[in-house]
């Protein structure tokens, strides 16, 4: 094949605990940027590691309160906890609780945590809280999990709330799983077979020390391979993607649809004149329109048989029917769920 795409001979790299430089080549022109972008984006989005996902403190009334005898309030203690970086010998599936029990005057640091075997704190000198009186107590738990990238507090709450028997005193935390500090890549021209028409790719990775750069680099490459392997399976006939909703999602979807203005949801389904007639009659929301039966629409709003037929067809196409109080039904279903 003429002008065939070159396959890299492999990866040469040098690294220490927090920095690594990876070299790939020879590559056909343009492939350095193509591969570099893919590797960098994958590293930034899905590098894995350990993070605190939740915490519990005894003696607090709400998440913005303070604890007697402790200089930092709860928000500042949580910020300090988020700065802790952990190293694990291997990935784990379960949420791991770590006890907090510190009494008396003391500056509690990462090195003071009693962690399970196989997990250690990298930044041992990171302050967690400052106990400033003999009677001060920092008692509770923090919860560690292994994950990828970054998760907002709402996401950790949604995923983990079933893990805890009682979530009333649990503070869910934004989780920074990724050990990546920075990723950079660049290319250089490469002399190959007597011509300077090929290139080399260089990828530089900085981590927080919880994982070596080579570990996250080859994890990212494996992630890309898995993603592209899935598209190699070519089917005889394409399958139309279908969105499958969970019961909670379907309830929320229908609730939002009912709250849509009829001018927005039906503008492509009904003539503008008919939509304006409904609005003049006081029907502004799609859910309110559905409460009316076909007979009510004819008698109360003076609509013709054809107009009512158009509205019925539009409602059915959207998965609803006239003459039903969906607001009430959805509230009952929500309670059952």
TAGIWO-V522806 format. One record per residue. N is the residue number from 0. RES is the residue in three letters. D_CENTER is the distance of its C-alpha to the mean C-alpha in Angstrom with 1 decimal. Layout:
BEGIN
n->{N:N}
res->{RES:RES}
d_center->{D_CENTER:D_CENTER}
END
This chain:
BEGIN
n->{0:1:2:3:4:5:6:7:8:9:10:11:12:13:14:15:16:17:18:19:20:21:22:23:24:25:26:27:28:29:30:31:32:33:34:35:36:37:38:39:40:41:42:43:44:45:46:47:48:49:50:51:52:53:54:55:56:57:58:59:60:61:62:63:64:65:66:67:68:69:70:71:72:73:74:75:76:77:78:79:80:81:82:83:84:85:86:87:88:89:90:91:92:93:94:95:96:97:98:99:100:101:102:103:104:105:106:107:108:109:110:111:112:113:114:115:116:117:118:119:120:121:122:123:124:125:126:127:128:129:130:131:132:133:134:135:136:137:138:139:140:141:142:143:144:145:146:147:148:149:150:151:152:153:154:155:156:157:158:159:160:161:162:163:164:165:166:167:168:169:170:171:172:173:174:175:176:177:178:179:180:181:182:183:184:185:186:187:188:189:190:191:192:193:194:195:196:197:198:199:200:201:202:203:204:205:206:207:208:209:210:211:212:213:214:215:216:217:218:219:220:221:222:223:224:225:226:227:228:229:230:231:232:233:234:235:236:237:238:239:240:241:242:243:244:245:246:247:248:249:250:251:252:253:254:255:256:257:258:259:260:261:262:263:264:265:266:267:268:269:270:271:272:273:274:275:276:277:278:279:280:281:282:283:284:285:286:287:288:289:290:291:292:293:294:295:296:297:298:299:300:301:302:303:304:305:306:307:308:309:310:311:312:313:314:315:316:317:318:319:320:321:322:323:324:325:326:327:328:329:330:331:332:333:334:335:336}
res->{UNK:UNK:UNK:UNK:UNK:UNK:UNK:UNK:UNK:UNK:UNK:UNK:UNK:UNK:UNK:UNK:UNK:UNK:UNK:UNK:UNK:UNK:UNK:UNK:UNK:UNK:UNK:UNK:UNK:UNK:UNK:UNK:UNK:UNK:UNK:UNK:UNK:UNK:UNK:UNK:UNK:UNK:UNK:UNK:UNK:UNK:UNK:UNK:UNK:UNK:UNK:UNK:UNK:UNK:UNK:UNK:UNK:UNK:UNK:UNK:UNK:UNK:UNK:UNK:UNK:UNK:UNK:UNK:UNK:UNK:UNK:UNK:UNK:UNK:UNK:UNK:UNK:UNK:UNK:UNK:UNK:UNK:UNK:UNK:UNK:UNK:UNK:UNK:UNK:UNK:UNK:UNK:UNK:UNK:UNK:UNK:UNK:UNK:UNK:UNK:UNK:UNK:UNK:UNK:UNK:UNK:UNK:UNK:UNK:UNK:UNK:UNK:UNK:UNK:UNK:UNK:UNK:UNK:UNK:UNK:UNK:UNK:UNK:UNK:UNK:UNK:UNK:UNK:UNK:UNK:UNK:UNK:UNK:UNK:UNK:UNK:UNK:UNK:UNK:UNK:UNK:UNK:UNK:UNK:UNK:UNK:UNK:UNK:UNK:UNK:UNK:UNK:UNK:UNK:UNK:UNK:UNK:UNK:UNK:UNK:UNK:UNK:UNK:UNK:UNK:UNK:UNK:UNK:UNK:UNK:UNK:UNK:UNK:UNK:UNK:UNK:UNK:UNK:UNK:UNK:UNK:UNK:UNK:UNK:UNK:UNK:UNK:UNK:UNK:UNK:UNK:UNK:UNK:UNK:UNK:UNK:UNK:UNK:UNK:UNK:UNK:UNK:UNK:UNK:UNK:UNK:UNK:UNK:UNK:UNK:UNK:UNK:UNK:UNK:UNK:UNK:UNK:UNK:UNK:UNK:UNK:UNK:UNK:UNK:UNK:UNK:UNK:UNK:UNK:UNK:UNK:UNK:UNK:UNK:UNK:UNK:UNK:UNK:UNK:UNK:UNK:UNK:UNK:UNK:UNK:UNK:UNK:UNK:UNK:UNK:UNK:UNK:UNK:UNK:UNK:UNK:UNK:UNK:UNK:UNK:UNK:UNK:UNK:UNK:UNK:UNK:UNK:UNK:UNK:UNK:UNK:UNK:UNK:UNK:UNK:UNK:UNK:UNK:UNK:UNK:UNK:UNK:UNK:UNK:UNK:UNK:UNK:UNK:UNK:UNK:UNK:UNK:UNK:UNK:UNK:UNK:UNK:UNK:UNK:UNK:UNK:UNK:UNK:UNK:UNK:UNK:UNK:UNK:UNK:UNK:UNK:UNK:UNK:UNK:UNK:UNK:UNK:UNK:UNK:UNK:UNK:UNK:UNK:UNK:UNK:UNK:UNK:UNK:UNK:UNK:UNK:UNK:UNK:UNK:UNK:UNK:UNK}
d_center->{43.5:44.1:41.6:39.4:35.9:36.2:34.3:33.4:35.6:32.8:31.0:33.0:31.2:32.2:30.1:30.3:27.8:25.6:26.8:27.3:28.8:28.5:31.1:31.2:34.2:36.2:34.1:35.3:35.1:31.7:29.8:29.1:27.0:25.4:24.4:23.7:21.1:19.4:19.5:18.4:15.3:14.4:15.2:13.2:9.9:10.3:13.2:13.2:14.8:15.4:14.2:15.3:12.9:15.7:19.4:22.6:25.7:29.1:31.1:28.7:28.8:25.6:22.7:24.8:27.9:29.8:31.4:35.2:36.4:33.1:32.9:29.1:27.6:24.5:22.1:23.8:23.7:19.9:19.7:22.0:20.0:16.9:19.4:20.4:19.6:20.3:21.7:21.7:24.4:22.2:18.7:18.8:17.2:18.2:17.3:20.3:22.1:24.2:27.1:28.0:31.7:33.4:36.6:39.0:39.0:36.4:33.7:30.9:29.1:26.7:29.7:30.7:27.9:29.2:26.5:26.9:28.4:26.3:24.0:25.3:24.5:24.8:25.6:28.1:29.6:26.6:27.8:26.1:28.7:32.4:34.7:37.8:40.3:41.9:40.5:36.8:34.4:30.7:30.0:26.8:24.0:20.8:18.3:17.0:14.4:13.8:10.5:9.1:8.2:6.7:4.9:6.6:9.6:9.0:6.1:8.5:11.3:10.5:10.1:12.9:15.3:17.4:17.9:20.1:23.3:23.3:20.4:22.8:23.3:19.8:17.9:14.1:13.0:10.3:9.9:11.0:11.4:12.6:16.4:16.7:18.8:20.0:20.6:23.6:25.6:29.0:31.7:35.5:38.3:39.6:43.2:43.3:46.5:48.4:46.1:43.6:41.4:38.5:35.7:33.8:30.1:29.3:25.8:25.6:22.9:22.8:20.9:21.2:23.5:21.3:21.4:24.0:23.3:24.7:22.3:19.2:21.2:22.3:19.0:17.6:20.8:20.4:16.9:18.6:21.5:19.7:18.0:21.5:23.3:21.7:23.3:26.6:27.3:29.3:30.4:33.8:32.4:29.1:26.9:25.6:21.8:21.5:18.7:18.8:17.8:17.5:20.2:18.1:16.5:20.0:21.5:19.1:19.7:23.4:23.5:22.1:24.5:27.4:26.8:27.0:30.3:32.7:33.4:29.9:29.4:33.0:34.1:33.8:35.3:38.3:41.0:40.4:43.7:42.6:39.3:41.4:43.8:41.2:39.8:43.4:43.8:41.0:38.2:35.2:32.2:31.6:31.5:34.9:36.4:35.6:37.6:40.7:42.7:44.4:47.7:46.4:45.1:48.5:50.6:48.6:47.4:50.2:48.1:49.7:49.2:47.5:45.1:44.1:43.7:41.3:39.2:39.2:38.2:35.3:34.0:34.3:32.5:29.5:29.8:31.9:35.6:38.0:39.6:36.7:35.1:31.4:30.4:32.4:31.3:27.6:28.2:30.2:27.6:24.8:27.2:27.9:24.3}
END
